[in-house]
Amino acid sequence: MYRTIIIVILLSGYISPSAILTSAQEAETDTQGGRKQIEHMFSEPVITIIIFGVMAGIIGITLFIAFCIGRLRK
């Protein structure tokens, strides 16, 4: 039931892509260097932890797959 409601909302244009772009553009602020920076809800340490976590997950999965392949080849 919820799937049909979501599809109807998306197809009706109630949430338009231009509204999303407008809100993202409004969140941009000028810095002293003249570059525009988007405001977000995470601080720099949190973003760093998220990036390292994703990297560790990818490396861990790769090593796990290599380990499983090594065990299967024995």
All heavy atoms as a GROMACS GRO file, in nm:
protein
  569
    1MET      N    1   0.083  -0.119   0.000
    1MET     CA    2   0.000   0.000   0.000
    1MET      C    3   0.087   0.125   0.000
    1MET      O    4   0.061   0.219  -0.074
    1MET     CB    5  -0.091  -0.002   0.121
    1MET     CG    6  -0.179   0.120   0.129
    1MET     SD    7  -0.289   0.104   0.269
    1MET     CE    8  -0.348   0.269   0.279
    2TYR      N    9   0.191   0.126   0.086
    2TYR     CA   10   0.277   0.244   0.092
    2TYR      C   11   0.355   0.264  -0.038
    2TYR      O   12   0.385   0.375  -0.076
    2TYR     CB   13   0.374   0.233   0.209
    2TYR     CG   14   0.306   0.244   0.343
    2TYR    CD1   15   0.298   0.136   0.429
    2TYR    CD2   16   0.248   0.364   0.381
    2TYR    CE1   17   0.234   0.146   0.550
    2TYR    CE2   18   0.183   0.375   0.502
    2TYR     CZ   19   0.177   0.266   0.586
    2TYR     OH   20   0.114   0.276   0.706
    3ARG      N   21   0.386   0.153  -0.104
    3ARG     CA   22   0.459   0.162  -0.230
    3ARG      C   23   0.377   0.238  -0.334
    3ARG      O   24   0.429   0.324  -0.404
    3ARG     CB   25   0.495   0.023  -0.280
    3ARG     CG   26   0.576   0.025  -0.408
    3ARG     CD   27   0.620  -0.110  -0.449
    3ARG     NE   28   0.504  -0.193  -0.478
    3ARG     CZ   29   0.510  -0.312  -0.533
    3ARG    NH1   30   0.627  -0.365  -0.562
    3ARG    NH2   31   0.403  -0.381  -0.558
    4THR      N   32   0.248   0.209  -0.341
    4THR     CA   33   0.163   0.279  -0.438
    4THR      C   34   0.148   0.426  -0.402
    4THR      O   35   0.145   0.511  -0.491
    4THR     CB   36   0.025   0.212  -0.448
    4THR    OG1   37  -0.036   0.210  -0.319
    4THR    CG2   38   0.036   0.072  -0.502
    5ILE      N   39   0.142   0.456  -0.274
    5ILE     CA   40   0.130   0.596  -0.231
    5ILE      C   41   0.256   0.673  -0.270
    5ILE      O   42   0.249   0.785  -0.322
    5ILE     CB   43   0.104   0.605  -0.080
    5ILE    CG1   44  -0.034   0.549  -0.046
    5ILE    CG2   45   0.118   0.749  -0.030
    5ILE    CD1   46  -0.062   0.536   0.102
    6ILE      N   47   0.372   0.613  -0.248
    6ILE     CA   48   0.498   0.679  -0.282
    6ILE      C   49   0.508   0.700  -0.432
    6ILE      O   50   0.547   0.807  -0.479
    6ILE     CB   51   0.617   0.598  -0.229
    6ILE    CG1   52   0.618   0.604  -0.076
    6ILE    CG2   53   0.749   0.649  -0.286
    6ILE    CD1   54   0.718   0.513  -0.011
    7ILE      N   55   0.469   0.598  -0.510
    7ILE     CA   56   0.474   0.610  -0.656
    7ILE      C   57   0.379   0.721  -0.703
    7ILE      O   58   0.414   0.801  -0.790
    7ILE     CB   59   0.440   0.475  -0.722
    7ILE    CG1   60   0.554   0.376  -0.695
    7ILE    CG2   61   0.419   0.491  -0.871
    7ILE    CD1   62   0.523   0.236  -0.739
    8VAL      N   63   0.260   0.727  -0.646
    8VAL     CA   64   0.165   0.832  -0.684
    8VAL      C   65   0.219   0.970  -0.650
    8VAL      O   66   0.208   1.064  -0.730
    8VAL     CB   67   0.028   0.807  -0.617
    8VAL    CG1   68  -0.064   0.927  -0.632
    8VAL    CG2   69  -0.036   0.682  -0.673
    9ILE      N   70   0.279   0.985  -0.534
    9ILE     CA   71   0.334   1.114  -0.494
    9ILE      C   72   0.447   1.155  -0.587
    9ILE      O   73   0.454   1.270  -0.630
    9ILE     CB   74   0.383   1.110  -0.347
    9ILE    CG1   75   0.263   1.104  -0.253
    9ILE    CG2   76   0.468   1.232  -0.315
    9ILE    CD1   77   0.299   1.084  -0.109
   10LEU      N   78   0.535   1.061  -0.623
   10LEU     CA   79   0.645   1.093  -0.713
   10LEU      C   80   0.596   1.128  -0.852
   10LEU      O   81   0.647   1.219  -0.916
   10LEU     CB   82   0.744   0.977  -0.718
   10LEU     CG   83   0.826   0.955  -0.591
   10LEU    CD1   84   0.909   0.828  -0.604
   10LEU    CD2   85   0.915   1.074  -0.562
   11LEU      N   86   0.496   1.053  -0.901
   11LEU     CA   87   0.445   1.079  -1.035
   11LEU      C   88   0.360   1.206  -1.042
   11LEU      O   89   0.351   1.268  -1.147
   11LEU     CB   90   0.364   0.959  -1.084
   11LEU     CG   91   0.445   0.833  -1.114
   11LEU    CD1   92   0.351   0.719  -1.153
   11LEU    CD2   93   0.546   0.859  -1.224
   12SER      N   94   0.298   1.244  -0.931
   12SER     CA   95   0.212   1.362  -0.933
   12SER      C   96   0.293   1.491  -0.935
   12SER      O   97   0.240   1.597  -0.967
   12SER     CB   98   0.119   1.362  -0.811
   12SER     OG   99   0.195   1.383  -0.693
   13GLY      N  100   0.420   1.483  -0.902
   13GLY     CA  101   0.502   1.604  -0.902
   13GLY      C  102   0.489   1.684  -0.774
   13GLY      O  103   0.526   1.801  -0.770
   14TYR      N  104   0.433   1.625  -0.670
   14TYR     CA  105   0.420   1.696  -0.543
   14TYR      C  106   0.556   1.736  -0.489
   14TYR      O  107   0.575   1.844  -0.435
   14TYR     CB  108   0.345   1.609  -0.442
   14TYR     CG  109   0.317   1.677  -0.311
   14TYR    CD1  110   0.221   1.777  -0.302
   14TYR    CD2  111   0.386   1.643  -0.197
   14TYR    CE1  112   0.196   1.842  -0.182
   14TYR    CE2  113   0.362   1.706  -0.076
   14TYR     CZ  114   0.267   1.805  -0.070
   14TYR     OH  115   0.243   1.868   0.048
   15ILE      N  116   0.653   1.648  -0.505
   15ILE     CA  117   0.791   1.679  -0.469
   15ILE      C  118   0.866   1.697  -0.598
   15ILE      O  119   0.896   1.602  -0.669
   15ILE     CB  120   0.854   1.565  -0.386
   15ILE    CG1  121   0.772   1.538  -0.261
   15ILE    CG2  122   0.998   1.598  -0.351
   15ILE    CD1  123   0.818   1.418  -0.184
   16SER      N  124   0.895   1.820  -0.632
   16SER     CA  125   0.960   1.846  -0.761
   16SER      C  126   1.111   1.857  -0.742
   16SER      O  127   1.158   1.902  -0.638
   16SER     CB  128   0.906   1.974  -0.822
   16SER     OG  129   0.940   2.084  -0.742
   17PRO      N  130   1.189   1.816  -0.842
   17PRO     CA  131   1.335   1.828  -0.832
   17PRO      C  132   1.381   1.973  -0.819
   17PRO      O  133   1.481   2.000  -0.757
   17PRO     CB  134   1.384   1.767  -0.963
   17PRO     CG  135   1.273   1.682  -1.011
   17PRO     CD  136   1.148   1.745  -0.960
   18SER      N  137   1.305   2.066  -0.874
   18SER     CA  138   1.345   2.207  -0.864
   18SER      C  139   1.337   2.256  -0.720
   18SER      O  140   1.416   2.340  -0.677
   18SER     CB  141   1.258   2.294  -0.955
   18SER     OG  142   1.122   2.285  -0.915
   19ALA      N  143   1.243   2.203  -0.642
   19ALA     CA  144   1.233   2.242  -0.501
   19ALA      C  145   1.354   2.193  -0.424
   19ALA      O  146   1.405   2.260  -0.335
   19ALA     CB  147   1.105   2.187  -0.439
   20ILE      N  148   1.404   2.075  -0.459
   20ILE     CA  149   1.521   2.020  -0.392
   20ILE      C  150   1.643   2.104  -0.427
   20ILE      O  151   1.724   2.137  -0.341
   20ILE     CB  152   1.541   1.872  -0.431
   20ILE    CG1  153   1.423   1.789  -0.380
   20ILE    CG2  154   1.671   1.819  -0.376
   20ILE    CD1  155   1.419   1.649  -0.434
   21LEU      N  156   1.657   2.140  -0.554
   21LEU     CA  157   1.771   2.221  -0.596
   21LEU      C  158   1.766   2.359  -0.533
   21LEU      O  159   1.868   2.413  -0.492
   21LEU     CB  160   1.773   2.234  -0.749
   21LEU     CG  161   1.807   2.106  -0.825
   21LEU    CD1  162   1.794   2.130  -0.974
   21LEU    CD2  163   1.945   2.058  -0.791
   22THR      N  164   1.648   2.416  -0.523
   22THR     CA  165   1.635   2.548  -0.463
   22THR      C  166   1.678   2.547  -0.317
   22THR      O  167   1.750   2.635  -0.273
   22THR     CB  168   1.490   2.598  -0.474
   22THR    OG1  169   1.449   2.590  -0.610
   22THR    CG2  170   1.476   2.739  -0.425
   23SER      N  171   1.636   2.446  -0.242
   23SER     CA  172   1.672   2.441  -0.100
   23SER      C  173   1.823   2.416  -0.085
   23SER      O  174   1.884   2.466   0.008
   23SER     CB  175   1.593   2.333  -0.028
   23SER     OG  176   1.624   2.206  -0.081
   24ALA      N  177   1.883   2.339  -0.176
   24ALA     CA  178   2.027   2.316  -0.169
   24ALA      C  179   2.103   2.443  -0.205
   24ALA      O  180   2.206   2.473  -0.147
   24ALA     CB  181   2.067   2.202  -0.262
   25GLN      N  182   2.052   2.519  -0.299
   25GLN     CA  183   2.118   2.642  -0.339
   25GLN      C  184   2.109   2.747  -0.228
   25GLN      O  185   2.199   2.827  -0.209
   25GLN     CB  186   2.058   2.696  -0.468
   25GLN     CG  187   2.092   2.610  -0.588
   25GLN     CD  188   2.012   2.649  -0.711
   25GLN    OE1  189   1.920   2.730  -0.701
   25GLN    NE2  190   2.046   2.591  -0.823
   26GLU      N  191   1.998   2.746  -0.156
   26GLU     CA  192   1.983   2.843  -0.047
   26GLU      C  193   2.078   2.812   0.068
   26GLU      O  194   2.115   2.900   0.144
   26GLU     CB  195   1.839   2.841   0.004
   26GLU     CG  196   1.740   2.902  -0.094
   26GLU     CD  197   1.597   2.883  -0.048
   26GLU    OE1  198   1.577   2.823   0.059
   26GLU    OE2  199   1.507   2.930  -0.117
   27ALA      N  200   2.119   2.685   0.082
   27ALA     CA  201   2.206   2.646   0.192
   27ALA      C  202   2.352   2.681   0.165
   27ALA      O  203   2.436   2.670   0.252
   27ALA     CB  204   2.194   2.497   0.218
   28GLU      N  205   2.383   2.723   0.043
   28GLU     CA  206   2.521   2.758   0.010
   28GLU      C  207   2.556   2.894   0.071
   28GLU      O  208   2.476   2.986   0.070
   28GLU     CB  209   2.541   2.763  -0.142
   28GLU     CG  210   2.527   2.629  -0.208
   28GLU     CD  211   2.544   2.639  -0.358
   28GLU    OE1  212   2.554   2.752  -0.409
   28GLU    OE2  213   2.546   2.534  -0.423
   29THR      N  214   2.676   2.902   0.122
   29THR     CA  215   2.722   3.028   0.179
   29THR      C  216   2.858   3.063   0.119
   29THR      O  217   2.933   2.976   0.078
   29THR     CB  218   2.736   3.017   0.332
   29THR    OG1  219   2.826   2.911   0.363
   29THR    CG2  220   2.602   2.991   0.398
   30ASP      N  221   2.888   3.191   0.112
   30ASP     CA  222   3.017   3.235   0.062
   30ASP      C  223   3.119   3.232   0.174
   30ASP      O  224   3.092   3.273   0.286
   30ASP     CB  225   3.008   3.378   0.007
   30ASP     CG  226   2.932   3.383  -0.124
   30ASP    OD1  227   2.936   3.284  -0.198
   30ASP    OD2  228   2.867   3.486  -0.151
   31THR      N  229   3.238   3.182   0.143
   31THR     CA  230   3.347   3.186   0.239
   31THR      C  231   3.437   3.302   0.203
   31THR      O  232   3.415   3.373   0.106
   31THR     CB  233   3.426   3.054   0.236
   31THR    OG1  234   3.476   3.033   0.103
   31THR    CG2  235   3.337   2.936   0.275
   32GLN      N  236   3.541   3.324   0.278
   32GLN     CA  237   3.630   3.438   0.254
   32GLN      C  238   3.704   3.424   0.122
   32GLN      O  239   3.737   3.524   0.060
   32GLN     CB  240   3.730   3.452   0.369
   32GLN     CG  241   3.662   3.490   0.499
   32GLN     CD  242   3.761   3.494   0.613
   32GLN    OE1  243   3.876   3.456   0.599
   32GLN    NE2  244   3.715   3.541   0.728
   33GLY      N  245   3.730   3.303   0.077
   33GLY     CA  246   3.802   3.281  -0.047
   33GLY      C  247   3.716   3.298  -0.170
   33GLY      O  248   3.764   3.290  -0.282
   34GLY      N  249   3.588   3.319  -0.155
   34GLY     CA  250   3.499   3.335  -0.267
   34GLY      C  251   3.434   3.206  -0.313
   34GLY      O  252   3.352   3.208  -0.402
   35ARG      N  253   3.473   3.093  -0.254
   35ARG     CA  254   3.412   2.965  -0.291
   35ARG      C  255   3.279   2.953  -0.220
   35ARG      O  256   3.258   3.006  -0.111
   35ARG     CB  257   3.499   2.848  -0.249
   35ARG     CG  258   3.628   2.839  -0.322
   35ARG     CD  259   3.703   2.714  -0.287
   35ARG     NE  260   3.678   2.674  -0.149
   35ARG     CZ  261   3.742   2.579  -0.086
   35ARG    NH1  262   3.835   2.513  -0.148
   35ARG    NH2  263   3.715   2.547   0.038
   36LYS      N  264   3.186   2.878  -0.280
   36LYS     CA  265   3.059   2.850  -0.215
   36LYS      C  266   3.068   2.715  -0.146
   36LYS      O  267   3.118   2.619  -0.203
   36LYS     CB  268   2.946   2.851  -0.317
   36LYS     CG  269   2.917   2.988  -0.370
   36LYS     CD  270   2.793   2.989  -0.453
   36LYS     CE  271   2.763   3.132  -0.494
   36LYS     NZ  272   2.639   3.140  -0.568
   37GLN      N  273   3.021   2.710  -0.024
   37GLN     CA  274   3.025   2.587   0.054
   37GLN      C  275   2.884   2.554   0.099
   37GLN      O  276   2.811   2.641   0.147
   37GLN     CB  277   3.116   2.606   0.175
   37GLN     CG  278   3.141   2.480   0.252
   37GLN     CD  279   3.243   2.502   0.363
   37GLN    OE1  280   3.276   2.616   0.394
   37GLN    NE2  281   3.289   2.396   0.422
   38ILE      N  282   2.846   2.428   0.083
   38ILE     CA  283   2.711   2.386   0.120
   38ILE      C  284   2.707   2.358   0.271
   38ILE      O  285   2.794   2.292   0.325
   38ILE     CB  286   2.671   2.259   0.042
   38ILE    CG1  287   2.664   2.291  -0.107
   38ILE    CG2  288   2.538   2.205   0.091
   38ILE    CD1  289   2.636   2.170  -0.193
   39GLU      N  290   2.607   2.410   0.336
   39GLU     CA  291   2.587   2.384   0.479
   39GLU      C  292   2.532   2.242   0.495
   39GLU      O  293   2.446   2.199   0.420
   39GLU     CB  294   2.485   2.482   0.536
   39GLU     CG  295   2.524   2.626   0.522
   39GLU     CD  296   2.593   2.679   0.645
   39GLU    OE1  297   2.572   2.621   0.753
   39GLU    OE2  298   2.666   2.777   0.631
   40HIS      N  299   2.584   2.168   0.593
   40HIS     CA  300   2.534   2.035   0.619
   40HIS      C  301   2.527   2.012   0.768
   40HIS      O  302   2.580   2.090   0.847
   40HIS     CB  303   2.621   1.928   0.550
   40HIS     CG  304   2.768   1.947   0.573
   40HIS    ND1  305   2.829   1.908   0.688
   40HIS    CD2  306   2.863   2.003   0.495
   40HIS    CE1  307   2.957   1.939   0.682
   40HIS    NE2  308   2.980   1.996   0.566
   41MET      N  309   2.462   1.902   0.806
   41MET     CA  310   2.435   1.880   0.948
   41MET      C  311   2.548   1.809   1.021
   41MET      O  312   2.546   1.800   1.143
   41MET     CB  313   2.305   1.802   0.965
   41MET     CG  314   2.305   1.666   0.906
   41MET     SD  315   2.144   1.593   0.927
   41MET     CE  316   2.170   1.438   0.844
   42PHE      N  317   2.649   1.757   0.949
   42PHE     CA  318   2.758   1.685   1.014
   42PHE      C  319   2.879   1.776   1.029
   42PHE      O  320   2.911   1.855   0.942
   42PHE     CB  321   2.798   1.562   0.932
   42PHE     CG  322   2.690   1.459   0.922
   42PHE    CD1  323   2.640   1.422   0.799
   42PHE    CD2  324   2.638   1.398   1.034
   42PHE    CE1  325   2.541   1.327   0.789
   42PHE    CE2  326   2.540   1.303   1.026
   42PHE     CZ  327   2.491   1.267   0.902
   43SER      N  328   2.951   1.758   1.140
   43SER     CA  329   3.075   1.833   1.159
   43SER      C  330   3.189   1.759   1.090
   43SER      O  331   3.175   1.646   1.045
   43SER     CB  332   3.105   1.847   1.309
   43SER     OG  333   3.127   1.720   1.365
   44GLU      N  334   3.304   1.823   1.080
   44GLU     CA  335   3.418   1.763   1.011
   44GLU      C  336   3.464   1.632   1.074
   44GLU      O  337   3.493   1.536   1.001
   44GLU     CB  338   3.533   1.863   1.004
   44GLU     CG  339   3.506   1.977   0.908
   44GLU     CD  340   3.620   2.076   0.902
   44GLU    OE1  341   3.732   2.041   0.946
   44GLU    OE2  342   3.598   2.186   0.854
   45PRO      N  343   3.474   1.620   1.208
   45PRO     CA  344   3.516   1.491   1.265
   45PRO      C  345   3.418   1.378   1.234
   45PRO      O  346   3.459   1.265   1.210
   45PRO     CB  347   3.523   1.518   1.415
   45PRO     CG  348   3.538   1.665   1.428
   45PRO     CD  349   3.468   1.724   1.311
   46VAL      N  350   3.290   1.409   1.231
   46VAL     CA  351   3.190   1.306   1.202
   46VAL      C  352   3.204   1.259   1.057
   46VAL      O  353   3.198   1.140   1.028
   46VAL     CB  354   3.048   1.359   1.229
   46VAL    CG1  355   2.943   1.260   1.183
   46VAL    CG2  356   3.030   1.390   1.377
   47ILE      N  357   3.226   1.353   0.965
   47ILE     CA  358   3.245   1.317   0.825
   47ILE      C  359   3.370   1.231   0.809
   47ILE      O  360   3.370   1.132   0.735
   47ILE     CB  361   3.252   1.443   0.737
   47ILE    CG1  362   3.117   1.514   0.737
   47ILE    CG2  363   3.295   1.410   0.596
   47ILE    CD1  364   3.117   1.648   0.670
   48THR      N  365   3.477   1.266   0.881
   48THR     CA  366   3.600   1.188   0.875
   48THR      C  367   3.577   1.046   0.924
   48THR      O  368   3.624   0.949   0.863
   48THR     CB  369   3.710   1.257   0.958
   48THR    OG1  370   3.726   1.391   0.914
   48THR    CG2  371   3.842   1.184   0.947
   49ILE      N  372   3.504   1.031   1.033
   49ILE     CA  373   3.475   0.898   1.088
   49ILE      C  374   3.391   0.818   0.991
   49ILE      O  375   3.414   0.697   0.970
   49ILE     CB  376   3.407   0.911   1.226
   49ILE    CG1  377   3.506   0.964   1.328
   49ILE    CG2  378   3.347   0.778   1.272
   49ILE    CD1  379   3.446   1.003   1.460
   50ILE      N  380   3.294   0.882   0.927
   50ILE     CA  381   3.210   0.812   0.829
   50ILE      C  382   3.294   0.763   0.712
   50ILE      O  383   3.281   0.649   0.668
   50ILE     CB  384   3.095   0.904   0.782
   50ILE    CG1  385   2.995   0.928   0.894
   50ILE    CG2  386   3.026   0.846   0.658
   50ILE    CD1  387   2.891   1.033   0.865
   51ILE      N  388   3.383   0.849   0.661
   51ILE     CA  389   3.468   0.811   0.547
   51ILE      C  390   3.559   0.695   0.585
   51ILE      O  391   3.573   0.598   0.510
   51ILE     CB  392   3.548   0.933   0.497
   51ILE    CG1  393   3.453   1.032   0.431
   51ILE    CG2  394   3.657   0.890   0.400
   51ILE    CD1  395   3.517   1.164   0.396
   52PHE      N  396   3.623   0.704   0.702
   52PHE     CA  397   3.711   0.594   0.746
   52PHE      C  398   3.632   0.465   0.769
   52PHE      O  399   3.681   0.356   0.743
   52PHE     CB  400   3.789   0.632   0.871
   52PHE     CG  401   3.906   0.722   0.844
   52PHE    CD1  402   3.933   0.829   0.927
   52PHE    CD2  403   3.989   0.702   0.735
   52PHE    CE1  404   4.040   0.913   0.903
   52PHE    CE2  405   4.097   0.785   0.709
   52PHE     CZ  406   4.123   0.890   0.794
   53GLY      N  407   3.511   0.477   0.818
   53GLY     CA  408   3.427   0.359   0.838
   53GLY      C  409   3.392   0.291   0.707
   53GLY      O  410   3.397   0.168   0.697
   54VAL      N  411   3.358   0.370   0.608
   54VAL     CA  412   3.327   0.314   0.477
   54VAL      C  413   3.450   0.248   0.416
   54VAL      O  414   3.443   0.138   0.360
   54VAL     CB  415   3.270   0.423   0.383
   54VAL    CG1  416   3.260   0.374   0.240
   54VAL    CG2  417   3.133   0.468   0.432
   55MET      N  418   3.565   0.316   0.429
   55MET     CA  419   3.690   0.259   0.376
   55MET      C  420   3.722   0.127   0.446
   55MET      O  421   3.761   0.029   0.382
   55MET     CB  422   3.805   0.358   0.393
   55MET     CG  423   3.798   0.474   0.299
   55MET     SD  424   3.921   0.604   0.329
   55MET     CE  425   4.069   0.514   0.352
   56ALA      N  426   3.708   0.123   0.578
   56ALA     CA  427   3.736   0.000   0.653
   56ALA      C  428   3.641  -0.111   0.613
   56ALA      O  429   3.681  -0.227   0.603
   56ALA     CB  430   3.727   0.029   0.803
   57GLY      N  431   3.515  -0.077   0.589
   57GLY     CA  432   3.418  -0.177   0.545
   57GLY      C  433   3.453  -0.236   0.411
   57GLY      O  434   3.448  -0.358   0.391
   58ILE      N  435   3.492  -0.150   0.316
   58ILE     CA  436   3.528  -0.199   0.183
   58ILE      C  437   3.653  -0.286   0.190
   58ILE      O  438   3.659  -0.394   0.129
   58ILE     CB  439   3.549  -0.080   0.086
   58ILE    CG1  440   3.414  -0.012   0.061
   58ILE    CG2  441   3.612  -0.125  -0.045
   58ILE    CD1  442   3.424   0.119  -0.014
   59ILE      N  443   3.754  -0.242   0.264
   59ILE     CA  444   3.877  -0.320   0.278
   59ILE      C  445   3.849  -0.452   0.349
   59ILE      O  446   3.900  -0.558   0.310
   59ILE     CB  447   3.985  -0.239   0.351
   59ILE    CG1  448   4.030  -0.122   0.263
   59ILE    CG2  449   4.105  -0.325   0.390
   59ILE    CD1  450   4.116  -0.020   0.334
   60GLY      N  451   3.765  -0.449   0.452
   60GLY     CA  452   3.730  -0.570   0.525
   60GLY      C  453   3.658  -0.671   0.438
   60GLY      O  454   3.686  -0.792   0.442
   61ILE      N  455   3.563  -0.624   0.358
   61ILE     CA  456   3.490  -0.714   0.268
   61ILE      C  457   3.585  -0.774   0.165
   61ILE      O  458   3.579  -0.894   0.135
   61ILE     CB  459   3.374  -0.639   0.200
   61ILE    CG1  460   3.265  -0.609   0.304
   61ILE    CG2  461   3.316  -0.720   0.085
   61ILE    CD1  462   3.156  -0.517   0.255
   62THR      N  463   3.676  -0.691   0.111
   62THR     CA  464   3.772  -0.742   0.013
   62THR      C  465   3.862  -0.849   0.074
   62THR      O  466   3.884  -0.955   0.013
   62THR     CB  467   3.859  -0.626  -0.041
   62THR    OG1  468   3.773  -0.524  -0.093
   62THR    CG2  469   3.953  -0.673  -0.149
   63LEU      N  470   3.912  -0.824   0.195
   63LEU     CA  471   3.997  -0.924   0.261
   63LEU      C  472   3.919  -1.051   0.295
   63LEU      O  473   3.971  -1.162   0.285
   63LEU     CB  474   4.060  -0.864   0.386
   63LEU     CG  475   4.165  -0.755   0.362
   63LEU    CD1  476   4.210  -0.696   0.494
   63LEU    CD2  477   4.282  -0.811   0.284
   64PHE      N  478   3.793  -1.036   0.334
   64PHE     CA  479   3.710  -1.152   0.365
   64PHE      C  480   3.687  -1.237   0.242
   64PHE      O  481   3.694  -1.361   0.247
   64PHE     CB  482   3.577  -1.108   0.427
   64PHE     CG  483   3.485  -1.222   0.459
   64PHE    CD1  484   3.513  -1.307   0.564
   64PHE    CD2  485   3.371  -1.244   0.383
   64PHE    CE1  486   3.430  -1.413   0.594
   64PHE    CE2  487   3.287  -1.350   0.412
   64PHE     CZ  488   3.316  -1.433   0.518
   65ILE      N  489   3.660  -1.173   0.129
   65ILE     CA  490   3.639  -1.247   0.004
   65ILE      C  491   3.768  -1.318  -0.035
   65ILE      O  492   3.766  -1.435  -0.077
   65ILE     CB  493   3.590  -1.152  -0.107
   65ILE    CG1  494   3.447  -1.108  -0.076
   65ILE    CG2  495   3.596  -1.219  -0.244
   65ILE    CD1  496   3.394  -0.999  -0.167
   66ALA      N  497   3.884  -1.251  -0.020
   66ALA     CA  498   4.013  -1.314  -0.052
   66ALA      C  499   4.038  -1.434   0.040
   66ALA      O  500   4.087  -1.538  -0.005
   66ALA     CB  501   4.126  -1.213  -0.040
   67PHE      N  502   4.004  -1.420   0.166
   67PHE     CA  503   4.019  -1.530   0.262
   67PHE      C  504   3.931  -1.648   0.222
   67PHE      O  505   3.975  -1.764   0.225
   67PHE     CB  506   3.985  -1.482   0.403
   67PHE     CG  507   3.983  -1.590   0.505
   67PHE    CD1  508   4.102  -1.645   0.553
   67PHE    CD2  509   3.862  -1.638   0.554
   67PHE    CE1  510   4.098  -1.745   0.649
   67PHE    CE2  511   3.859  -1.739   0.648
   67PHE     CZ  512   3.977  -1.793   0.696
   68CYS      N  513   3.806  -1.621   0.187
   68CYS     CA  514   3.714  -1.729   0.148
   68CYS      C  515   3.762  -1.798   0.022
   68CYS      O  516   3.753  -1.921   0.011
   68CYS     CB  517   3.573  -1.672   0.127
   68CYS     SG  518   3.493  -1.624   0.281
   69ILE      N  519   3.810  -1.723  -0.074
   69ILE     CA  520   3.862  -1.784  -0.197
   69ILE      C  521   3.983  -1.871  -0.165
   69ILE      O  522   3.997  -1.982  -0.218
   69ILE     CB  523   3.897  -1.676  -0.301
   69ILE    CG1  524   3.768  -1.612  -0.353
   69ILE    CG2  525   3.977  -1.733  -0.417
   69ILE    CD1  526   3.789  -1.491  -0.442
   70GLY      N  527   4.071  -1.824  -0.076
   70GLY     CA  528   4.187  -1.903  -0.036
   70GLY      C  529   4.146  -2.033   0.032
   70GLY      O  530   4.207  -2.137   0.011
   71ARG      N  531   4.043  -2.027   0.116
   71ARG     CA  532   3.995  -2.148   0.184
   71ARG      C  533   3.932  -2.246   0.088
   71ARG      O  534   3.943  -2.367   0.102
   71ARG     CB  535   3.895  -2.111   0.293
   71ARG     CG  536   3.950  -2.026   0.406
   71ARG     CD  537   4.028  -2.104   0.502
   71ARG     NE  538   3.938  -2.191   0.577
   71ARG     CZ  539   3.975  -2.274   0.669
   71ARG    NH1  540   4.101  -2.279   0.703
   71ARG    NH2  541   3.889  -2.350   0.730
   72LEU      N  542   3.861  -2.194  -0.015
   72LEU     CA  543   3.796  -2.282  -0.112
   72LEU      C  544   3.896  -2.350  -0.205
   72LEU      O  545   3.870  -2.460  -0.253
   72LEU     CB  546   3.695  -2.202  -0.195
   72LEU     CG  547   3.569  -2.158  -0.122
   72LEU    CD1  548   3.488  -2.065  -0.209
   72LEU    CD2  549   3.485  -2.280  -0.082
   73ARG      N  550   4.008  -2.284  -0.228
   73ARG     CA  551   4.108  -2.341  -0.320
   73ARG      C  552   4.188  -2.452  -0.255
   73ARG      O  553   4.253  -2.529  -0.325
   73ARG     CB  554   4.201  -2.231  -0.368
   73ARG     CG  555   4.128  -2.133  -0.461
   73ARG     CD  556   4.220  -2.032  -0.520
   73ARG     NE  557   4.301  -2.102  -0.622
   73ARG     CZ  558   4.411  -2.050  -0.672
   73ARG    NH1  559   4.455  -1.934  -0.630
   73ARG    NH2  560   4.478  -2.116  -0.764
   74LYS      N  561   4.189  -2.463  -0.123
   74LYS     CA  562   4.265  -2.568  -0.054
   74LYS      C  563   4.204  -2.704  -0.073
   74LYS      O  564   4.099  -2.733  -0.090
   74LYS     CB  565   4.275  -2.538   0.095
   74LYS     CG  566   4.380  -2.435   0.125
   74LYS     CD  567   4.394  -2.423   0.274
   74LYS     CE  568   4.506  -2.323   0.305
   74LYS     NZ  569   4.529  -2.312   0.445
   0.00000   0.00000   0.00000
